[in-house]
Amino acid sequence: MGVKATELRKGQVIEKDGDLHIITEYEHRTPGNLRAIINIKTRSLSTGQTTPMRLSSSDTLEVAFLDRRKCEYLYRESNGDSVFMDNVSFEQFHLSRDLIAEKMGYVKENTSVEVTFHNQTPIDIALPKAVELVVAKAEDAVKGNTATNVKKDAVLETGLAIKVPLHISVGDKVRVSTETGEFLGRAN
């Protein structure tokens, strides 16, 4: 469906040249007595390449129809691709490591996530703002380093490496931000 450039928003997915692009930046400017200028930056969902675009307020773009479904993450294959199962139809499908590699550090096996589909093809996963994961490996705390906000390296059960405070040890459950990858606190 065609949408005017003034109605576009950051995060929307558009179809351009047979490929899907997500809008990563949106700026609407009206310089003085001139006509409005809309500057957007898009990232291709297939190649990852970013492209700047300059539009007028009368330009129209095709917005992609996306469908989100609850699916269960089953396992990771030897080539790095992830296997998911639709919770309604029980069909299994693969998502390429290239599409979602940075997000999979926050997802445990056998947990539900929202998968985004375009024309019945899975293209992305949506993560919650924070997840709770168990610390699998952590350095030992050094005596005397408690006076300041010192952090140590830790590896979580999914293989994600983060910095945690010294009092966190192996087996502790921690909350981690999926947007920044930072330690948020100990989970109950």
C-alpha positions in Angstrom: 0.0 0.0 0.0 1.3 3.4 -0.9 2.0 5.8 2.0 3.0 9.5 1.7 6.5 10.4 2.9 5.1 12.6 5.7 3.3 9.5 7.2 6.4 7.4 7.4 7.9 6.7 10.8 11.1 5.2 12.2 10.9 1.4 12.4 8.5 0.9 9.5 9.5 -1.5 6.7 9.2 -0.4 3.1 9.5 -2.2 -0.2 12.0 -0.7 -2.6 13.5 -2.4 -5.7 12.0 -5.8 -4.7 13.8 -5.7 -1.3 12.6 -4.9 2.2 14.2 -1.9 4.0 13.6 -0.8 7.5 13.6 3.0 8.3 16.4 3.7 10.8 16.3 7.5 10.8 13.5 10.0 9.9 13.9 13.8 9.7 11.2 16.2 8.5 12.6 19.7 7.7 10.9 22.8 6.4 13.7 25.3 5.6 12.3 28.9 5.6 9.8 29.5 2.8 10.8 26.4 0.9 8.9 23.1 0.6 9.2 20.4 3.2 12.1 17.9 2.8 12.1 14.5 4.4 15.4 12.8 4.9 15.3 9.1 5.8 17.9 6.4 6.2 17.0 2.8 5.4 18.8 -0.5 6.1 18.2 -3.5 3.7 16.9 -6.5 5.6 18.7 -8.9 3.1 22.1 -7.2 2.8 22.3 -4.9 5.8 23.4 -2.0 3.6 22.2 1.5 4.6 20.9 4.0 2.1 20.0 7.6 2.6 16.9 9.0 0.8 15.6 12.5 0.2 11.9 12.8 -0.3 9.4 15.5 -0.9 6.1 15.6 1.1 4.2 14.4 -2.0 6.3 11.3 -2.7 4.8 7.9 -1.9 6.5 4.7 -0.9 5.2 1.1 -0.5 5.0 0.0 3.1 5.4 -3.7 3.5 2.6 -5.7 5.2 4.2 -7.6 8.1 2.7 -10.3 10.3 3.9 -11.1 13.8 3.4 -14.5 15.3 4.3 -16.2 18.6 6.9 -18.9 17.9 9.1 -21.1 20.0 12.9 -21.1 19.5 13.9 -24.8 19.3 17.7 -25.0 18.6 20.7 -23.8 16.7 21.9 -25.8 13.7 25.6 -26.5 13.1 25.8 -23.9 10.4 24.5 -21.2 12.8 20.9 -20.9 11.6 18.2 -21.0 14.2 15.1 -23.3 14.0 11.7 -22.0 15.2 8.3 -23.6 15.5 5.0 -21.7 14.9 2.9 -22.1 18.1 -0.4 -22.3 16.1 0.4 -24.5 13.0 3.4 -26.3 14.6 5.4 -25.8 11.3 9.2 -25.5 11.8 11.2 -23.0 9.9 14.8 -21.6 9.8 16.0 -18.1 10.3 19.5 -17.3 8.9 22.3 -16.5 11.2 23.0 -13.3 9.0 19.5 -11.9 9.9 19.4 -12.5 13.6 22.9 -13.4 14.9 23.2 -10.4 17.3 19.7 -11.1 18.8 20.1 -14.8 19.5 22.4 -14.2 22.5 19.3 -13.1 24.4 17.1 -16.1 23.5 17.2 -19.4 25.4 16.2 -22.7 23.8 12.5 -23.6 24.2 11.3 -20.0 24.8 8.7 -18.0 23.0 9.5 -15.0 20.8 7.6 -13.0 18.3 8.7 -13.6 14.7 8.0 -11.1 12.0 6.9 -12.5 8.6 6.6 -10.9 5.2 4.6 -13.0 2.6 4.9 -16.1 4.8 8.7 -15.7 5.0 10.3 -15.1 8.4 12.5 -12.0 8.4 13.2 -11.0 12.0 12.5 -11.6 15.7 11.2 -9.1 18.3 12.9 -9.2 21.7 11.4 -7.9 25.0 13.2 -4.9 26.6 15.0 -7.2 29.1 15.6 -10.9 29.6 16.6 -13.0 32.6 19.6 -15.3 32.0 21.8 -17.5 34.3 25.5 -16.7 34.6 27.5 -19.7 33.2 31.0 -18.4 33.6 32.4 -15.5 35.7 35.8 -14.3 36.8 36.6 -14.5 40.5 36.3 -11.2 42.4 39.6 -9.8 43.5 39.8 -8.7 47.2 40.1 -4.9 47.6 38.2 -4.0 44.4 34.9 -3.2 46.2 35.5 0.6 46.7 34.5 1.6 43.2 32.0 0.4 40.6 34.3 -2.2 39.2 32.9 -4.7 36.7 34.1 -8.2 35.6 33.5 -10.3 32.5 30.8 -12.9 32.6 29.3 -15.4 30.0 25.6 -16.2 30.2 23.9 -19.5 29.4 23.3 -18.5 25.8 26.9 -17.6 25.2 26.4 -13.8 25.5 29.4 -12.0 27.1 28.6 -9.0 29.4 30.1 -7.0 32.2 28.6 -7.6 35.7 29.4 -6.3 39.2 31.9 -8.2 41.3 29.3 -9.7 43.6 27.7 -11.7 40.8 28.8 -15.4 40.6 28.2 -18.5 38.5 24.6 -19.7 38.8 23.1 -16.3 39.6 20.1 -15.2 37.5 20.6 -11.7 36.0 18.5 -9.2 34.0 20.0 -7.9 30.8 18.8 -5.1 28.5 18.3 -6.4 25.0 18.7 -2.9 23.5 22.2 -2.1 25.1 23.4 -5.5 26.3 24.0 -4.0 29.8 23.5 -5.7 33.2 20.3 -4.3 34.8 20.3 -6.2 38.1 20.0 -9.5 39.8 16.7 -11.4 39.0 14.5 -13.0 41.7 
